[in-house]
Amino acid sequence: TTIVQSISYTPTDAANIIYVEWTGTVVGSVNTSNMGFFLFSGSTLINAWAQGNISTSEPAQTTIKGYIVAGTTSSTTYALYAAGTASIFFLSNTASTPYYNGSVGMELTVTEVVV
């Protein structure tokens, strides 16, 4: 399992809901690769998502989202991890070329919802 992106955020109220979303483009190093994505709040798993049949030529737009009660007003790291059946995965590019001249990026967003 490899960390893809992370962000630290300090909730304003421990009772609030933290909504986390990651979006990115994925390509496998072999056709019909499978990949798993895992959203974490610190060491707590928020959500998991399996992406199947990722090809070497067609990018797969992937979104994973989840929510958790903040539980603290201390800085917390929210992160996306990934693992797959192919030896190599490319995020937002192929082995040699960024998609759309590098304009397709990855985004990890944290939103605090007041309750």
GIURLIN-V613646 format. One record per residue. PHI is phi in whole degrees, -180 to 180 (none if undefined). D_CENTER is the distance of its C-alpha to the mean C-alpha in Angstrom with 1 decimal. Layout:
phi->PHI d_center->D_CENTER
phi->PHI d_center->D_CENTER
This chain:
phi->none d_center->12.2
phi->-124 d_center->10.8
phi->-75 d_center->8.8
phi->-100 d_center->6.6
phi->-150 d_center->6.7
phi->-149 d_center->8.6
phi->-150 d_center->11.0
phi->-101 d_center->14.2
phi->-145 d_center->15.9
phi->-111 d_center->19.3
phi->-64 d_center->20.0
phi->-86 d_center->23.5
phi->-149 d_center->24.5
phi->-63 d_center->23.5
phi->-86 d_center->24.2
phi->-71 d_center->21.7
phi->-96 d_center->18.5
phi->-107 d_center->15.1
phi->-104 d_center->12.8
phi->-121 d_center->9.1
phi->-140 d_center->7.0
phi->-123 d_center->4.2
phi->-132 d_center->6.3
phi->-165 d_center->7.3
phi->-111 d_center->10.2
phi->-126 d_center->10.7
phi->-136 d_center->14.3
phi->-91 d_center->15.8
phi->-84 d_center->18.8
phi->-135 d_center->20.9
phi->-63 d_center->21.3
phi->57 d_center->20.0
phi->-72 d_center->17.3
phi->-120 d_center->15.0
phi->-142 d_center->11.5
phi->-115 d_center->9.7
phi->-119 d_center->6.2
phi->-136 d_center->6.8
phi->-94 d_center->6.3
phi->-125 d_center->9.3
phi->-115 d_center->12.0
phi->63 d_center->14.2
phi->-104 d_center->15.0
phi->-96 d_center->14.6
phi->-71 d_center->12.2
phi->-93 d_center->11.3
phi->-162 d_center->10.0
phi->-134 d_center->9.5
phi->-144 d_center->9.4
phi->-103 d_center->11.5
phi->-115 d_center->11.8
phi->-106 d_center->15.4
phi->54 d_center->17.8
phi->-77 d_center->15.8
phi->-99 d_center->18.7
phi->-87 d_center->19.7
phi->-116 d_center->21.0
phi->-108 d_center->19.0
phi->-67 d_center->15.5
phi->-106 d_center->13.2
phi->-76 d_center->11.4
phi->-124 d_center->8.4
phi->-132 d_center->7.2
phi->-130 d_center->6.2
phi->-142 d_center->8.2
phi->-169 d_center->10.5
phi->-142 d_center->13.3
phi->-154 d_center->15.5
phi->-69 d_center->18.9
phi->-54 d_center->18.8
phi->73 d_center->21.5
phi->-162 d_center->22.3
phi->-115 d_center->23.2
phi->-97 d_center->22.2
phi->-59 d_center->19.3
phi->-128 d_center->16.2
phi->-95 d_center->13.1
phi->-106 d_center->9.8
phi->-144 d_center->7.0
phi->-112 d_center->4.0
phi->-113 d_center->6.4
phi->-143 d_center->7.5
phi->-149 d_center->11.1
phi->-154 d_center->13.4
phi->-85 d_center->17.1
phi->-84 d_center->17.7
phi->-71 d_center->18.6
phi->-137 d_center->16.6
phi->-123 d_center->13.5
phi->-113 d_center->13.3
phi->-109 d_center->10.5
phi->68 d_center->12.4
phi->-164 d_center->15.7
phi->-99 d_center->18.0
phi->-59 d_center->19.9
phi->-128 d_center->22.2
phi->-134 d_center->21.2
phi->-68 d_center->18.5
phi->-67 d_center->18.1
phi->49 d_center->20.3
phi->57 d_center->21.5
phi->84 d_center->18.2
phi->-83 d_center->17.7
phi->-90 d_center->14.5
phi->-113 d_center->11.8
phi->-113 d_center->8.1
phi->-139 d_center->7.8
phi->-115 d_center->6.5
phi->-118 d_center->9.4
phi->-119 d_center->11.5
phi->-126 d_center->14.6
phi->-97 d_center->17.5
phi->-110 d_center->19.8
phi->-75 d_center->23.4
phi->-107 d_center->25.2
